[in-house]
Amino acid sequence: MSKIKITLIKSGIDRPERQKLTLQALGLNKLNATKEVEATPQILGMVRTVTHLVKVEQA
């Protein structure tokens, strides 16, 4: 599997609870926080849920 870098670029404040929980599950707690994760179907689905709040790059 390939790796992707996920960076939180917009705040989760005033977002639906589901999106907040998705950000928490991805490990993104603060703005500009970056995580490098495997690009599994589960992770890609989570990223798709909060695509307007994060930036995704190939690692």
PyMOL Python script that loads the backbone (N, CA, C, O; Angstrom):
from pymol import cmd

cmd.read_pdbstr("""\
ATOM      1  N   MET A   1       0.834  -1.195   0.000  1.00  0.00           N
ATOM      2  CA  MET A   1       0.000   0.000   0.000  1.00  0.00           C
ATOM      3  C   MET A   1       0.876   1.254   0.000  1.00  0.00           C
ATOM      4  O   MET A   1       1.972   1.270   0.560  1.00  0.00           O
ATOM      5  N   SER A   2       0.370   2.281  -0.631  1.00  0.00           N
ATOM      6  CA  SER A   2       1.099   3.548  -0.638  1.00  0.00           C
ATOM      7  C   SER A   2       0.724   4.361   0.600  1.00  0.00           C
ATOM      8  O   SER A   2      -0.284   4.096   1.256  1.00  0.00           O
ATOM      9  N   LYS A   3       1.545   5.338   0.897  1.00  0.00           N
ATOM     10  CA  LYS A   3       1.286   6.209   2.042  1.00  0.00           C
ATOM     11  C   LYS A   3       0.817   7.566   1.541  1.00  0.00           C
ATOM     12  O   LYS A   3       1.201   8.017   0.462  1.00  0.00           O
ATOM     13  N   ILE A   4      -0.026   8.209   2.354  1.00  0.00           N
ATOM     14  CA  ILE A   4      -0.475   9.561   2.057  1.00  0.00           C
ATOM     15  C   ILE A   4      -0.232  10.437   3.279  1.00  0.00           C
ATOM     16  O   ILE A   4      -0.228   9.958   4.413  1.00  0.00           O
ATOM     17  N   LYS A   5      -0.030  11.735   3.027  1.00  0.00           N
ATOM     18  CA  LYS A   5       0.108  12.719   4.099  1.00  0.00           C
ATOM     19  C   LYS A   5      -1.185  13.517   4.143  1.00  0.00           C
ATOM     20  O   LYS A   5      -1.628  14.059   3.130  1.00  0.00           O
ATOM     21  N   ILE A   6      -1.783  13.585   5.321  1.00  0.00           N
ATOM     22  CA  ILE A   6      -3.033  14.320   5.516  1.00  0.00           C
ATOM     23  C   ILE A   6      -2.740  15.498   6.434  1.00  0.00           C
ATOM     24  O   ILE A   6      -2.206  15.314   7.528  1.00  0.00           O
ATOM     25  N   THR A   7      -3.086  16.708   5.997  1.00  0.00           N
ATOM     26  CA  THR A   7      -2.852  17.923   6.777  1.00  0.00           C
ATOM     27  C   THR A   7      -4.178  18.637   7.005  1.00  0.00           C
ATOM     28  O   THR A   7      -4.936  18.869   6.063  1.00  0.00           O
ATOM     29  N   LEU A   8      -4.452  18.982   8.253  1.00  0.00           N
ATOM     30  CA  LEU A   8      -5.666  19.718   8.589  1.00  0.00           C
ATOM     31  C   LEU A   8      -5.457  21.183   8.249  1.00  0.00           C
ATOM     32  O   LEU A   8      -4.570  21.826   8.810  1.00  0.00           O
ATOM     33  N   ILE A   9      -6.275  21.729   7.323  1.00  0.00           N
ATOM     34  CA  ILE A   9      -6.095  23.120   6.901  1.00  0.00           C
ATOM     35  C   ILE A   9      -7.253  24.010   7.321  1.00  0.00           C
ATOM     36  O   ILE A   9      -7.131  25.235   7.287  1.00  0.00           O
ATOM     37  N   LYS A  10      -8.388  23.412   7.719  1.00  0.00           N
ATOM     38  CA  LYS A  10      -9.518  24.186   8.232  1.00  0.00           C
ATOM     39  C   LYS A  10      -9.978  23.564   9.531  1.00  0.00           C
ATOM     40  O   LYS A  10      -9.851  22.357   9.737  1.00  0.00           O
ATOM     41  N   SER A  11     -10.510  24.392  10.400  1.00  0.00           N
ATOM     42  CA  SER A  11     -10.899  23.955  11.731  1.00  0.00           C
ATOM     43  C   SER A  11     -12.146  23.074  11.705  1.00  0.00           C
ATOM     44  O   SER A  11     -12.995  23.204  10.823  1.00  0.00           O
ATOM     45  N   GLY A  12     -12.241  22.181  12.680  1.00  0.00           N
ATOM     46  CA  GLY A  12     -13.413  21.337  12.842  1.00  0.00           C
ATOM     47  C   GLY A  12     -14.495  21.996  13.677  1.00  0.00           C
ATOM     48  O   GLY A  12     -15.557  21.413  13.897  1.00  0.00           O
ATOM     49  N   ILE A  13     -14.231  23.210  14.142  1.00  0.00           N
ATOM     50  CA  ILE A  13     -15.214  23.935  14.946  1.00  0.00           C
ATOM     51  C   ILE A  13     -16.437  24.252  14.084  1.00  0.00           C
ATOM     52  O   ILE A  13     -16.310  24.613  12.914  1.00  0.00           O
ATOM     53  N   ASP A  14     -17.597  24.114  14.670  1.00  0.00           N
ATOM     54  CA  ASP A  14     -18.883  24.409  14.018  1.00  0.00           C
ATOM     55  C   ASP A  14     -19.135  23.491  12.819  1.00  0.00           C
ATOM     56  O   ASP A  14     -19.739  23.899  11.827  1.00  0.00           O
ATOM     57  N   ARG A  15     -18.663  22.247  12.924  1.00  0.00           N
ATOM     58  CA  ARG A  15     -18.902  21.218  11.910  1.00  0.00           C
ATOM     59  C   ARG A  15     -19.774  20.139  12.529  1.00  0.00           C
ATOM     60  O   ARG A  15     -19.849  20.045  13.754  1.00  0.00           O
ATOM     61  N   PRO A  16     -20.431  19.328  11.720  1.00  0.00           N
ATOM     62  CA  PRO A  16     -21.225  18.229  12.270  1.00  0.00           C
ATOM     63  C   PRO A  16     -20.372  17.278  13.113  1.00  0.00           C
ATOM     64  O   PRO A  16     -19.175  17.122  12.872  1.00  0.00           O
ATOM     65  N   GLU A  17     -20.999  16.651  14.094  1.00  0.00           N
ATOM     66  CA  GLU A  17     -20.293  15.765  15.015  1.00  0.00           C
ATOM     67  C   GLU A  17     -19.568  14.640  14.285  1.00  0.00           C
ATOM     68  O   GLU A  17     -18.474  14.245  14.686  1.00  0.00           O
ATOM     69  N   ARG A  18     -20.163  14.128  13.227  1.00  0.00           N
ATOM     70  CA  ARG A  18     -19.544  13.042  12.466  1.00  0.00           C
ATOM     71  C   ARG A  18     -18.197  13.470  11.889  1.00  0.00           C
ATOM     72  O   ARG A  18     -17.244  12.692  11.897  1.00  0.00           O
ATOM     73  N   GLN A  19     -18.114  14.697  11.390  1.00  0.00           N
ATOM     74  CA  GLN A  19     -16.855  15.187  10.832  1.00  0.00           C
ATOM     75  C   GLN A  19     -15.821  15.402  11.930  1.00  0.00           C
ATOM     76  O   GLN A  19     -14.638  15.127  11.728  1.00  0.00           O
ATOM     77  N   LYS A  20     -16.253  15.891  13.090  1.00  0.00           N
ATOM     78  CA  LYS A  20     -15.330  16.072  14.212  1.00  0.00           C
ATOM     79  C   LYS A  20     -14.744  14.732  14.639  1.00  0.00           C
ATOM     80  O   LYS A  20     -13.542  14.626  14.886  1.00  0.00           O
ATOM     81  N   LEU A  21     -15.589  13.712  14.726  1.00  0.00           N
ATOM     82  CA  LEU A  21     -15.125  12.395  15.134  1.00  0.00           C
ATOM     83  C   LEU A  21     -14.198  11.787  14.092  1.00  0.00           C
ATOM     84  O   LEU A  21     -13.262  11.068  14.443  1.00  0.00           O
ATOM     85  N   THR A  22     -14.445  12.065  12.819  1.00  0.00           N
ATOM     86  CA  THR A  22     -13.573  11.567  11.759  1.00  0.00           C
ATOM     87  C   THR A  22     -12.194  12.205  11.864  1.00  0.00           C
ATOM     88  O   THR A  22     -11.184  11.517  11.712  1.00  0.00           O
ATOM     89  N   LEU A  23     -12.137  13.500  12.119  1.00  0.00           N
ATOM     90  CA  LEU A  23     -10.847  14.178  12.293  1.00  0.00           C
ATOM     91  C   LEU A  23     -10.099  13.602  13.492  1.00  0.00           C
ATOM     92  O   LEU A  23      -8.886  13.396  13.439  1.00  0.00           O
ATOM     93  N   GLN A  24     -10.827  13.349  14.564  1.00  0.00           N
ATOM     94  CA  GLN A  24     -10.211  12.771  15.757  1.00  0.00           C
ATOM     95  C   GLN A  24      -9.669  11.373  15.461  1.00  0.00           C
ATOM     96  O   GLN A  24      -8.580  11.020  15.913  1.00  0.00           O
ATOM     97  N   ALA A  25     -10.423  10.581  14.707  1.00  0.00           N
ATOM     98  CA  ALA A  25      -9.984   9.227  14.367  1.00  0.00           C
ATOM     99  C   ALA A  25      -8.747   9.251  13.461  1.00  0.00           C
ATOM    100  O   ALA A  25      -7.912   8.349  13.527  1.00  0.00           O
ATOM    101  N   LEU A  26      -8.633  10.265  12.631  1.00  0.00           N
ATOM    102  CA  LEU A  26      -7.454  10.407  11.781  1.00  0.00           C
ATOM    103  C   LEU A  26      -6.253  10.937  12.560  1.00  0.00           C
ATOM    104  O   LEU A  26      -5.126  10.902  12.064  1.00  0.00           O
ATOM    105  N   GLY A  27      -6.490  11.429  13.779  1.00  0.00           N
ATOM    106  CA  GLY A  27      -5.405  11.941  14.607  1.00  0.00           C
ATOM    107  C   GLY A  27      -5.061  13.382  14.322  1.00  0.00           C
ATOM    108  O   GLY A  27      -3.950  13.825  14.612  1.00  0.00           O
ATOM    109  N   LEU A  28      -6.001  14.121  13.758  1.00  0.00           N
ATOM    110  CA  LEU A  28      -5.771  15.532  13.432  1.00  0.00           C
ATOM    111  C   LEU A  28      -6.492  16.397  14.459  1.00  0.00           C
ATOM    112  O   LEU A  28      -7.710  16.561  14.397  1.00  0.00           O
ATOM    113  N   ASN A  29      -5.728  16.952  15.410  1.00  0.00           N
ATOM    114  CA  ASN A  29      -6.332  17.705  16.503  1.00  0.00           C
ATOM    115  C   ASN A  29      -6.162  19.212  16.362  1.00  0.00           C
ATOM    116  O   ASN A  29      -7.025  19.974  16.798  1.00  0.00           O
ATOM    117  N   LYS A  30      -5.064  19.650  15.761  1.00  0.00           N
ATOM    118  CA  LYS A  30      -4.778  21.073  15.644  1.00  0.00           C
ATOM    119  C   LYS A  30      -4.605  21.454  14.179  1.00  0.00           C
ATOM    120  O   LYS A  30      -4.323  20.603  13.335  1.00  0.00           O
ATOM    121  N   LEU A  31      -4.775  22.729  13.889  1.00  0.00           N
ATOM    122  CA  LEU A  31      -4.550  23.211  12.534  1.00  0.00           C
ATOM    123  C   LEU A  31      -3.108  22.950  12.131  1.00  0.00           C
ATOM    124  O   LEU A  31      -2.194  23.035  12.951  1.00  0.00           O
ATOM    125  N   ASN A  32      -2.920  22.638  10.881  1.00  0.00           N
ATOM    126  CA  ASN A  32      -1.623  22.329  10.282  1.00  0.00           C
ATOM    127  C   ASN A  32      -0.988  21.062  10.842  1.00  0.00           C
ATOM    128  O   ASN A  32       0.196  20.812  10.615  1.00  0.00           O
ATOM    129  N   ALA A  33      -1.758  20.265  11.567  1.00  0.00           N
ATOM    130  CA  ALA A  33      -1.259  18.968  12.030  1.00  0.00           C
ATOM    131  C   ALA A  33      -1.197  18.036  10.820  1.00  0.00           C
ATOM    132  O   ALA A  33      -2.099  18.037   9.982  1.00  0.00           O
ATOM    133  N   THR A  34      -0.131  17.245  10.734  1.00  0.00           N
ATOM    134  CA  THR A  34       0.063  16.348   9.600  1.00  0.00           C
ATOM    135  C   THR A  34       0.255  14.928  10.101  1.00  0.00           C
ATOM    136  O   THR A  34       0.973  14.694  11.073  1.00  0.00           O
ATOM    137  N   LYS A  35      -0.392  13.979   9.427  1.00  0.00           N
ATOM    138  CA  LYS A  35      -0.221  12.561   9.728  1.00  0.00           C
ATOM    139  C   LYS A  35       0.099  11.839   8.442  1.00  0.00           C
ATOM    140  O   LYS A  35      -0.441  12.164   7.384  1.00  0.00           O
ATOM    141  N   GLU A  36       0.981  10.856   8.533  1.00  0.00           N
ATOM    142  CA  GLU A  36       1.313  10.019   7.393  1.00  0.00           C
ATOM    143  C   GLU A  36       0.726   8.640   7.665  1.00  0.00           C
ATOM    144  O   GLU A  36       1.089   7.988   8.644  1.00  0.00           O
ATOM    145  N   VAL A  37      -0.183   8.197   6.796  1.00  0.00           N
ATOM    146  CA  VAL A  37      -0.904   6.945   7.013  1.00  0.00           C
ATOM    147  C   VAL A  37      -0.911   6.114   5.741  1.00  0.00           C
ATOM    148  O   VAL A  37      -0.666   6.625   4.648  1.00  0.00           O
ATOM    149  N   GLU A  38      -1.194   4.833   5.895  1.00  0.00           N
ATOM    150  CA  GLU A  38      -1.367   3.944   4.752  1.00  0.00           C
ATOM    151  C   GLU A  38      -2.673   4.300   4.037  1.00  0.00           C
ATOM    152  O   GLU A  38      -3.654   4.664   4.685  1.00  0.00           O
ATOM    153  N   ALA A  39      -2.687   4.198   2.733  1.00  0.00           N
ATOM    154  CA  ALA A  39      -3.869   4.547   1.939  1.00  0.00           C
ATOM    155  C   ALA A  39      -4.786   3.341   1.800  1.00  0.00           C
ATOM    156  O   ALA A  39      -4.944   2.794   0.708  1.00  0.00           O
ATOM    157  N   THR A  40      -5.391   2.927   2.915  1.00  0.00           N
ATOM    158  CA  THR A  40      -6.336   1.812   2.893  1.00  0.00           C
ATOM    159  C   THR A  40      -7.706   2.329   2.483  1.00  0.00           C
ATOM    160  O   THR A  40      -7.946   3.534   2.560  1.00  0.00           O
ATOM    161  N   PRO A  41      -8.606   1.465   2.053  1.00  0.00           N
ATOM    162  CA  PRO A  41      -9.958   1.918   1.693  1.00  0.00           C
ATOM    163  C   PRO A  41     -10.677   2.615   2.855  1.00  0.00           C
ATOM    164  O   PRO A  41     -11.445   3.552   2.635  1.00  0.00           O
ATOM    165  N   GLN A  42     -10.429   2.162   4.088  1.00  0.00           N
ATOM    166  CA  GLN A  42     -11.068   2.780   5.245  1.00  0.00           C
ATOM    167  C   GLN A  42     -10.572   4.212   5.444  1.00  0.00           C
ATOM    168  O   GLN A  42     -11.368   5.117   5.693  1.00  0.00           O
ATOM    169  N   ILE A  43      -9.274   4.415   5.337  1.00  0.00           N
ATOM    170  CA  ILE A  43      -8.700   5.749   5.505  1.00  0.00           C
ATOM    171  C   ILE A  43      -9.161   6.668   4.383  1.00  0.00           C
ATOM    172  O   ILE A  43      -9.500   7.825   4.631  1.00  0.00           O
ATOM    173  N   LEU A  44      -9.176   6.167   3.156  1.00  0.00           N
ATOM    174  CA  LEU A  44      -9.611   6.992   2.017  1.00  0.00           C
ATOM    175  C   LEU A  44     -11.072   7.400   2.163  1.00  0.00           C
ATOM    176  O   LEU A  44     -11.446   8.503   1.763  1.00  0.00           O
ATOM    177  N   GLY A  45     -11.895   6.538   2.723  1.00  0.00           N
ATOM    178  CA  GLY A  45     -13.298   6.888   2.975  1.00  0.00           C
ATOM    179  C   GLY A  45     -13.417   7.974   4.032  1.00  0.00           C
ATOM    180  O   GLY A  45     -14.256   8.867   3.919  1.00  0.00           O
ATOM    181  N   MET A  46     -12.578   7.898   5.059  1.00  0.00           N
ATOM    182  CA  MET A  46     -12.583   8.929   6.098  1.00  0.00           C
ATOM    183  C   MET A  46     -12.128  10.264   5.529  1.00  0.00           C
ATOM    184  O   MET A  46     -12.694  11.310   5.845  1.00  0.00           O
ATOM    185  N   VAL A  47     -11.097  10.220   4.684  1.00  0.00           N
ATOM    186  CA  VAL A  47     -10.606  11.452   4.060  1.00  0.00           C
ATOM    187  C   VAL A  47     -11.675  12.055   3.165  1.00  0.00           C
ATOM    188  O   VAL A  47     -11.838  13.274   3.125  1.00  0.00           O
ATOM    189  N   ARG A  48     -12.402  11.214   2.448  1.00  0.00           N
ATOM    190  CA  ARG A  48     -13.469  11.705   1.575  1.00  0.00           C
ATOM    191  C   ARG A  48     -14.558  12.419   2.376  1.00  0.00           C
ATOM    192  O   ARG A  48     -15.182  13.353   1.872  1.00  0.00           O
ATOM    193  N   THR A  49     -14.791  11.990   3.615  1.00  0.00           N
ATOM    194  CA  THR A  49     -15.807  12.613   4.469  1.00  0.00           C
ATOM    195  C   THR A  49     -15.420  14.039   4.849  1.00  0.00           C
ATOM    196  O   THR A  49     -16.289  14.904   4.962  1.00  0.00           O
ATOM    197  N   VAL A  50     -14.126  14.296   5.046  1.00  0.00           N
ATOM    198  CA  VAL A  50     -13.664  15.619   5.481  1.00  0.00           C
ATOM    199  C   VAL A  50     -12.746  16.264   4.451  1.00  0.00           C
ATOM    200  O   VAL A  50     -11.846  17.026   4.805  1.00  0.00           O
ATOM    201  N   THR A  51     -12.972  15.962   3.191  1.00  0.00           N
ATOM    202  CA  THR A  51     -12.087  16.454   2.123  1.00  0.00           C
ATOM    203  C   THR A  51     -12.016  17.984   2.063  1.00  0.00           C
ATOM    204  O   THR A  51     -11.012  18.533   1.610  1.00  0.00           O
ATOM    205  N   HIS A  52     -13.065  18.676   2.513  1.00  0.00           N
ATOM    206  CA  HIS A  52     -13.067  20.140   2.485  1.00  0.00           C
ATOM    207  C   HIS A  52     -12.269  20.748   3.643  1.00  0.00           C
ATOM    208  O   HIS A  52     -12.065  21.961   3.680  1.00  0.00           O
ATOM    209  N   LEU A  53     -11.815  19.915   4.589  1.00  0.00           N
ATOM    210  CA  LEU A  53     -11.067  20.403   5.737  1.00  0.00           C
ATOM    211  C   LEU A  53      -9.588  20.012   5.706  1.00  0.00           C
ATOM    212  O   LEU A  53      -8.793  20.527   6.492  1.00  0.00           O
ATOM    213  N   VAL A  54      -9.222  19.108   4.803  1.00  0.00           N
ATOM    214  CA  VAL A  54      -7.854  18.594   4.805  1.00  0.00           C
ATOM    215  C   VAL A  54      -7.206  18.731   3.427  1.00  0.00           C
ATOM    216  O   VAL A  54      -7.874  18.926   2.411  1.00  0.00           O
ATOM    217  N   LYS A  55      -5.871  18.620   3.439  1.00  0.00           N
ATOM    218  CA  LYS A  55      -5.083  18.581   2.208  1.00  0.00           C
ATOM    219  C   LYS A  55      -4.408  17.229   2.184  1.00  0.00           C
ATOM    220  O   LYS A  55      -3.824  16.806   3.182  1.00  0.00           O
ATOM    221  N   VAL A  56      -4.480  16.536   1.039  1.00  0.00           N
ATOM    222  CA  VAL A  56      -3.926  15.192   0.933  1.00  0.00           C
ATOM    223  C   VAL A  56      -2.816  15.204  -0.115  1.00  0.00           C
ATOM    224  O   VAL A  56      -2.982  15.743  -1.209  1.00  0.00           O
ATOM    225  N   GLU A  57      -1.662  14.591   0.247  1.00  0.00           N
ATOM    226  CA  GLU A  57      -0.520  14.486  -0.665  1.00  0.00           C
ATOM    227  C   GLU A  57       0.006  13.077  -0.631  1.00  0.00           C
ATOM    228  O   GLU A  57      -0.179  12.365   0.356  1.00  0.00           O
ATOM    229  N   GLN A  58       0.662  12.660  -1.699  1.00  0.00           N
ATOM    230  CA  GLN A  58       1.361  11.386  -1.703  1.00  0.00           C
ATOM    231  C   GLN A  58       2.612  11.537  -0.847  1.00  0.00           C
ATOM    232  O   GLN A  58       3.294  12.560  -0.911  1.00  0.00           O
ATOM    233  N   ALA A  59       2.909  10.527  -0.055  1.00  0.00           N
ATOM    234  CA  ALA A  59       4.097  10.608   0.816  1.00  0.00           C
ATOM    235  C   ALA A  59       5.286   9.926   0.169  1.00  0.00           C
ATOM    236  O   ALA A  59       6.371   9.894   0.751  1.00  0.00           O
TER     237      ALA A  59
END
""", "prot")
cmd.dss("prot")
cmd.show_as("cartoon", "prot")
cmd.util.cbc("prot")
cmd.orient("prot")
